[in-house]
Amino acid sequence: MSSPRFNIDAIGWKKIGKGALIAAGAAVITYLLEAIPSVNFGTYTPVIMGIAGIVLNAARKWLSNFGK
């Protein structure tokens, strides 16, 4: 840590921001994983579920590599 005690420098704020984005993204993905299966899309349900799985997995991968 390069900032003095009880102060946060720009690098510290950047790390806090990245952590907040990762946590918020994980919360959104968790919500979507719970909400999407309960929605009825009619005959398109299997297609929507497949696409949603791909998109959510891609988002998870992107978020896991975001802080690196």
ZIRARA-V768474 format. One record per residue. N is the residue number from 1. RES is the residue in one small letter. SS is DSSP state (~ for helix, > for strand, _ for the rest). PSI is psi in radians with two decimals (999 if undefined). BURIAL is b if it has 9 or more other ideal C-beta (glycine too) atoms within 8 Angstrom, else e. Layout:
n->N res->RES ss->SS psi->PSI burial->BURIAL
n->N res->RES ss->SS psi->PSI burial->BURIAL
This chain:
n->1 res->m ss->_ psi->2.27 burial->e
n->2 res->s ss->_ psi->-0.18 burial->e
n->3 res->s ss->_ psi->2.61 burial->e
n->4 res->p ss->_ psi->2.89 burial->e
n->5 res->r ss->_ psi->2.40 burial->e
n->6 res->f ss->_ psi->0.27 burial->e
n->7 res->n ss->_ psi->2.59 burial->e
n->8 res->i ss->_ psi->2.18 burial->e
n->9 res->d ss->_ psi->-3.08 burial->e
n->10 res->a ss->~ psi->-0.65 burial->e
n->11 res->i ss->~ psi->-0.72 burial->e
n->12 res->g ss->~ psi->-0.75 burial->b
n->13 res->w ss->~ psi->-0.64 burial->b
n->14 res->k ss->~ psi->-0.74 burial->e
n->15 res->k ss->~ psi->-0.71 burial->e
n->16 res->i ss->~ psi->-0.74 burial->b
n->17 res->g ss->~ psi->-0.77 burial->e
n->18 res->k ss->~ psi->-0.77 burial->b
n->19 res->g ss->~ psi->-0.69 burial->b
n->20 res->a ss->~ psi->-0.71 burial->e
n->21 res->l ss->~ psi->-0.72 burial->b
n->22 res->i ss->~ psi->-0.76 burial->b
n->23 res->a ss->~ psi->-0.73 burial->e
n->24 res->a ss->~ psi->-0.73 burial->e
n->25 res->g ss->~ psi->-0.73 burial->b
n->26 res->a ss->~ psi->-0.66 burial->b
n->27 res->a ss->~ psi->-0.73 burial->e
n->28 res->v ss->~ psi->-0.77 burial->e
n->29 res->i ss->~ psi->-0.75 burial->b
n->30 res->t ss->~ psi->-0.77 burial->e
n->31 res->y ss->~ psi->-0.80 burial->e
n->32 res->l ss->~ psi->-0.67 burial->b
n->33 res->l ss->~ psi->-0.55 burial->b
n->34 res->e ss->~ psi->-0.61 burial->e
n->35 res->a ss->~ psi->-0.69 burial->e
n->36 res->i ss->~ psi->-0.76 burial->b
n->37 res->p ss->~ psi->-0.39 burial->e
n->38 res->s ss->~ psi->-0.10 burial->e
n->39 res->v ss->_ psi->2.39 burial->e
n->40 res->n ss->_ psi->2.00 burial->e
n->41 res->f ss->_ psi->0.21 burial->e
n->42 res->g ss->~ psi->-2.37 burial->e
n->43 res->t ss->~ psi->-0.26 burial->e
n->44 res->y ss->~ psi->0.03 burial->e
n->45 res->t ss->~ psi->-0.84 burial->b
n->46 res->p ss->~ psi->-0.66 burial->e
n->47 res->v ss->~ psi->-0.80 burial->e
n->48 res->i ss->~ psi->-0.73 burial->b
n->49 res->m ss->~ psi->-0.72 burial->b
n->50 res->g ss->~ psi->-0.80 burial->e
n->51 res->i ss->~ psi->-0.75 burial->e
n->52 res->a ss->~ psi->-0.71 burial->b
n->53 res->g ss->~ psi->-0.76 burial->e
n->54 res->i ss->~ psi->-0.81 burial->e
n->55 res->v ss->~ psi->-0.78 burial->e
n->56 res->l ss->~ psi->-0.65 burial->b
n->57 res->n ss->~ psi->-0.71 burial->e
n->58 res->a ss->~ psi->-0.71 burial->e
n->59 res->a ss->~ psi->-0.71 burial->b
n->60 res->r ss->~ psi->-0.77 burial->b
n->61 res->k ss->~ psi->-0.74 burial->e
n->62 res->w ss->~ psi->-0.75 burial->e
n->63 res->l ss->~ psi->-0.63 burial->b
n->64 res->s ss->~ psi->-0.45 burial->e
n->65 res->n ss->~ psi->-0.04 burial->e
n->66 res->f ss->~ psi->-0.73 burial->b
n->67 res->g ss->_ psi->-0.04 burial->e
n->68 res->k ss->_ psi->999 burial->e
